[in-house]
Amino acid sequence: MSVGENREMALPADQFDVYTGNANRELAGNICRYLGIDLGRAEVFEFSNENIFVRIIDNAREKDVFLIQPTSRPVNKSIMELLIMIDAFKRASAGRITAVVPYYGYGRSDKKDQPRVPITARLIADLITVAGANRLLTVDLHQGQIQGFFNIPVDELTAVHLLSSHFRHMQLENLVVVTDLGFAKRARTFAELLEAPLAVVEKRRIGNQDRTEVLNVIGDVRGKRAIIVDDEIDTGGTLIHIVNALEREGVTEMHACATHAVFSGEAVERIAASSLRELVVTDSIPIPPEKRDPKIKVISLAPLIAEAIVRIHRGQSVGALFTSELPLTQEMLLWDVERGSERTADGGNGRPTGEPQTDGQPGATDPTSTENTER
């Protein structure tokens, strides 16, 4: 029996439903596995004219609906799928719609730091709200101020406890936690969980070309093992600059972790060629096979999000998830290990029982069928 089954949390399927778009179907399936329910049935596909079509197959009237859809690559298509699905559930008379967005795209555009530029993170918040979402559940926003862009309740989870627990089990000694100024607050929690000092890297972003320059390392890092912590890794440029700066400062060994593995451009090649021992990320964004590397380890957010879904449905505190983080985090990591063992044993099929599958893609339907002809 799995850890998820041991926890007294699975509810009758008619009390709340979990659906997903196409942005991260594997994560949605694993959340349902942990909850012990089937993934809700919906058609979500794109016509030849690039218009997105959504049809909710199950009865959603007065249901508590949780819609899993990170706004990851392809970002704009994922956003449109999310908005159209929210609208479909609203028109299907769902009782409450919670948009579960593990990765919030456009999160970097959270302020007007140049003349005549938009605040796109606020625009996306407005779109989600106007579409009909009643609540947002997300993980490690680029800046906490984005919560204030919404006029609906926002629950922001953090992967800090899961990531720190991974390194705690490695029993590394003489540690120092390294981060940049933007992630310093959550990195301080990470360092406290590992009982390690915190060092901060001062950086400057150059223009709009995803280039950064490391200016200074603030803190004692010489002769220590460093764990670099951040919220996301995009092109990998900042991470490699920090690795190079720490090498110059005399760090003996380097590990890194981040919640969101965006991995744009040559990020994976840069990581593979670096002196990093390991990079630990979560599955908030699906990582395609061509962007996998032996240095990259993926920890699932499915148990964390599933626990939050149950607490939201029951009207319980989501913040309480992190007040007794050690035993619960250990259970979540154990569940992820069990899931990996099962996936290896069954030849790679991680699809939860009862999830519909057509043409090799869970939950998909054939866009050419007569039933789905665009009118």
C-alpha positions in Angstrom: 0.0 0.0 0.0 1.4 3.4 -1.0 2.0 6.3 1.3 -0.9 8.2 -0.3 -3.2 5.4 0.4 -2.1 5.2 4.1 -3.1 8.8 4.6 -6.8 9.2 5.5 -7.5 11.7 2.8 -9.2 10.2 -0.3 -12.7 11.5 -0.6 -15.7 10.2 -2.6 -15.2 11.2 -6.2 -18.5 13.1 -6.3 -17.3 15.7 -3.7 -14.5 17.2 -5.7 -13.1 16.7 -9.2 -9.6 17.2 -10.7 -9.2 18.1 -14.4 -6.2 19.0 -16.5 -5.3 20.7 -19.8 -2.4 19.5 -21.9 0.4 21.5 -20.1 1.4 18.8 -17.6 -0.8 15.7 -17.8 1.7 13.5 -16.0 1.6 15.7 -12.9 -2.2 15.8 -12.9 -2.3 12.0 -13.2 0.1 11.6 -10.3 -2.0 14.0 -8.1 -5.0 11.8 -8.8 -3.0 8.7 -8.0 -2.1 10.2 -4.6 -5.7 11.2 -4.0 -7.0 7.8 -5.1 -9.4 9.2 -7.6 -9.7 9.2 -11.4 -8.8 12.2 -13.5 -11.9 14.1 -14.7 -12.8 13.6 -18.4 -12.5 16.6 -20.7 -11.7 17.2 -24.4 -9.0 19.8 -24.9 -7.4 20.1 -28.3 -6.5 22.6 -31.1 -8.2 22.8 -34.4 -6.2 23.2 -37.6 -6.9 27.0 -37.5 -5.2 27.1 -34.0 -8.5 27.7 -32.2 -8.6 25.7 -28.9 -11.7 23.6 -28.2 -12.8 22.4 -24.8 -15.7 20.1 -23.8 -16.3 18.9 -20.2 -17.5 15.3 -20.5 -18.4 14.8 -16.8 -21.2 16.5 -15.0 -19.7 19.5 -13.2 -22.8 21.1 -11.8 -22.2 22.4 -8.3 -18.9 20.5 -8.1 -15.8 21.7 -6.4 -13.4 21.7 -9.4 -9.6 21.8 -9.4 -8.0 22.5 -12.7 -4.3 21.6 -13.1 -2.6 23.7 -15.7 0.9 25.3 -15.4 1.4 28.1 -17.8 4.6 26.6 -19.2 5.9 25.9 -22.8 4.1 26.6 -25.1 3.3 29.4 -22.7 0.6 31.3 -24.6 -1.2 28.1 -25.7 -1.2 26.8 -22.1 -2.7 30.1 -20.8 -5.4 30.0 -23.4 -6.3 26.4 -22.5 -6.5 27.4 -18.9 -8.8 30.4 -19.6 -11.0 28.5 -21.9 -11.3 25.5 -19.5 -12.2 27.9 -16.7 -14.9 29.5 -18.8 -16.2 26.0 -19.8 -16.6 25.0 -16.1 -18.2 28.3 -15.2 -20.8 27.8 -18.0 -21.2 24.2 -16.8 -22.4 25.6 -13.4 -19.4 24.3 -11.4 -19.8 25.2 -7.7 -16.2 26.5 -7.3 -13.3 26.6 -9.7 -9.8 26.5 -8.3 -7.1 27.1 -10.9 -4.0 25.0 -9.9 -1.1 26.7 -11.7 2.1 25.1 -10.4 4.2 27.4 -12.6 3.0 30.9 -13.2 4.3 32.1 -16.6 5.1 35.8 -17.1 6.0 36.0 -13.4 9.1 38.0 -14.1 7.0 40.8 -15.6 5.8 41.9 -12.1 6.8 45.6 -12.1 7.3 48.5 -14.4 11.1 48.6 -14.3 11.5 50.4 -17.7 9.6 53.1 -19.4 6.5 52.0 -21.4 6.5 48.3 -20.5 3.6 46.2 -19.3 3.1 44.4 -16.0 2.1 41.2 -17.7 1.9 39.2 -14.4 -1.0 41.4 -13.4 -2.6 41.0 -16.8 -2.6 37.2 -16.5 -4.1 37.5 -13.0 -6.9 39.7 -14.4 -7.5 37.2 -17.2 -7.8 34.2 -14.8 -10.1 36.1 -12.5 -12.4 37.4 -15.3 -12.5 33.9 -16.9 -14.3 32.8 -13.7 -11.8 31.2 -11.4 -12.7 31.5 -7.7 -9.3 30.6 -6.3 -5.7 30.2 -7.3 -3.3 27.5 -6.0 0.3 27.9 -7.1 3.9 27.1 -6.2 6.8 29.4 -5.6 5.8 32.6 -7.4 8.8 34.6 -8.8 7.8 37.4 -6.3 5.3 37.2 -3.5 3.7 40.5 -4.6 2.0 38.7 -7.5 -0.5 37.4 -4.9 -1.7 40.9 -4.6 -2.5 41.1 -8.3 -5.5 38.8 -7.8 -8.9 39.8 -6.4 -9.5 36.1 -5.5 -7.9 34.1 -2.7 -4.4 32.8 -3.6 -2.7 29.9 -1.9 1.1 29.8 -2.6 2.8 26.6 -1.8 6.6 26.3 -1.6 8.9 23.4 -2.6 11.6 24.5 -0.2 10.7 21.8 2.4 10.8 19.0 -0.2 14.1 20.2 -1.8 15.8 20.7 1.6 14.7 17.3 2.8 16.4 15.8 -0.2 19.7 17.3 0.8 19.2 16.6 4.5 19.0 12.9 3.6 22.3 13.2 1.8 23.9 14.2 5.2 26.3 16.6 3.6 28.7 18.4 6.0 30.2 21.9 6.1 27.4 23.4 4.0 26.5 26.9 2.9 23.3 27.8 1.1 23.8 30.3 -1.7 21.1 32.4 -3.5 20.4 35.7 -5.1 18.6 38.6 -3.5 15.3 37.9 -5.1 15.0 34.4 -3.5 16.7 35.4 -0.2 13.7 35.1 2.1 12.7 31.6 1.1 16.4 30.6 0.9 16.8 31.6 4.5 14.1 29.1 5.4 16.0 26.5 3.3 19.2 27.3 5.2 17.5 27.0 8.6 16.1 23.6 7.7 19.6 22.4 6.8 21.1 24.3 9.8 23.5 26.0 7.4 24.6 29.6 6.9 23.3 31.7 4.0 25.4 33.5 1.5 23.9 35.9 -1.1 25.0 36.6 -4.6 24.6 40.1 -6.0 23.7 40.1 -9.7 22.6 42.5 -12.3 20.4 41.7 -15.3 21.7 43.2 -18.6 18.9 44.5 -20.9 16.1 42.2 -22.0 18.3 39.4 -23.4 18.3 36.9 -20.4 21.9 37.9 -19.5 23.1 38.4 -16.0 26.3 39.6 -14.4 27.4 38.4 -11.0 28.9 41.3 -9.1 29.7 39.9 -5.6 29.4 37.0 -3.2 28.3 38.2 0.2 29.2 35.6 2.9 31.8 33.1 3.9 31.9 30.3 1.3 35.6 29.3 1.1 36.3 25.6 1.7 32.6 24.8 2.0 30.0 22.7 0.1 27.5 25.0 -1.5 23.9 24.4 -2.3 22.6 27.0 -4.8 18.9 27.7 -4.4 16.5 29.6 -6.8 12.9 29.6 -7.8 13.5 28.8 -11.5 16.2 28.0 -14.0 15.5 29.4 -17.5 18.6 29.6 -19.8 20.9 28.6 -16.9 23.0 31.7 -17.4 22.6 33.0 -13.8 23.2 29.5 -12.4 26.5 29.1 -14.3 27.6 32.6 -13.4 27.1 31.8 -9.7 28.9 28.4 -10.1 31.9 30.2 -11.6 31.9 32.9 -8.9 31.8 30.3 -6.2 34.7 28.4 -7.8 36.7 31.6 -7.7 35.8 32.0 -4.0 37.2 28.5 -3.2 34.0 26.4 -2.8 34.9 22.7 -2.8 31.7 21.1 -4.0 28.5 22.5 -5.5 24.9 21.3 -5.7 21.9 23.3 -6.9 18.1 23.1 -6.7 15.1 25.1 -8.1 11.4 24.7 -8.1 10.7 25.3 -11.8 12.9 23.7 -14.6 12.1 26.0 -17.6 15.3 24.9 -19.3 15.2 27.3 -22.3 17.9 27.3 -25.1 21.1 25.5 -24.1 20.4 25.4 -20.4 20.8 21.6 -20.0 24.0 21.6 -22.0 25.4 24.4 -19.7 24.4 22.4 -16.6 25.9 19.2 -18.0 29.2 20.9 -18.8 29.4 22.7 -15.4 31.1 21.5 -12.2 27.8 21.0 -10.5 27.4 17.6 -8.8 23.6 17.6 -9.0 20.7 19.8 -9.9 17.4 19.0 -8.1 14.1 20.3 -9.6 10.4 19.6 -9.4 7.9 18.4 -12.0 5.9 21.7 -11.9 7.0 21.9 -15.6 7.2 18.7 -17.7 10.8 18.0 -18.8 11.0 16.3 -22.2 13.4 13.4 -22.8 15.8 15.5 -24.8 16.3 17.9 -21.8 17.1 15.1 -19.3 20.6 14.6 -18.0 22.2 12.4 -15.3 22.9 15.4 -13.2 19.2 16.4 -13.1 17.0 14.8 -10.5 13.2 15.5 -10.5 11.1 15.4 -7.3 7.3 15.3 -7.7 5.1 18.0 -6.4 2.0 15.7 -6.7 1.8 14.9 -2.9 2.2 18.5 -1.9 -0.5 19.8 -4.3 -2.8 16.9 -3.5 -2.6 17.6 0.2 -3.4 21.3 -0.5 -6.3 20.4 -2.7 -7.9 18.3 0.1 -7.3 21.1 2.6 -8.9 23.7 0.4 -11.9 21.4 -0.3 -12.4 20.8 3.5 -11.9 24.4 4.4 -8.7 23.6 6.4 -5.5 25.6 6.7 -3.1 25.2 3.8 -0.3 27.0 5.7 -0.5 24.2 8.3 1.2 21.9 5.7 4.4 23.7 6.6 4.2 23.9 10.4 5.1 20.2 10.9 6.9 19.8 7.7 9.4 17.1 8.6 7.2 13.9 8.9 4.9 15.0 6.1 7.7 15.9 3.8 9.4 12.5 4.4 6.1 10.8 3.5 5.9 12.8 0.3 9.4 11.9 -0.7 8.8 8.3 0.1 5.7 8.3 -2.1 7.8 9.7 -4.9 10.4 7.0 -4.5 7.6 4.3 -4.5 6.1 5.9 -7.7 9.5 5.7 -9.4 9.9 2.1 -8.5 6.4 1.3 -9.8 7.1 3.2 -13.0 10.3 1.2 -13.6 8.7 -2.1 -12.8 5.7 -1.6 -15.2 7.8 -0.4 -18.1 7.2 3.3 -17.7 3.4 3.5 -17.5 2.6 6.1 -14.8 -1.0 6.6 -15.9 -3.5 6.4 -13.0 -6.1 3.7 -13.1 -9.3 4.8 -14.8 -7.8 7.7 -16.7 -9.1 7.7 -20.3 -6.6 7.4 -23.1 -6.9 7.8 -26.8 -4.2 7.7 -29.5 -1.5 7.4 -26.9 -2.3 10.6 -25.1 -4.3 10.4 -21.8 -7.6 12.2 -22.0 -7.2 13.2 -25.6 -9.7 12.7 -28.3 -9.4 12.6 -32.1 -9.9 16.2 -33.5 -11.0 14.7 -36.8 -14.0 12.8 -35.4 -17.4 14.0 -36.6 -18.5 14.7 -33.0 -15.8 17.3 -32.6 -16.2 19.2 -35.9 -15.9 22.9 -35.4 -19.1 24.8 -36.1 
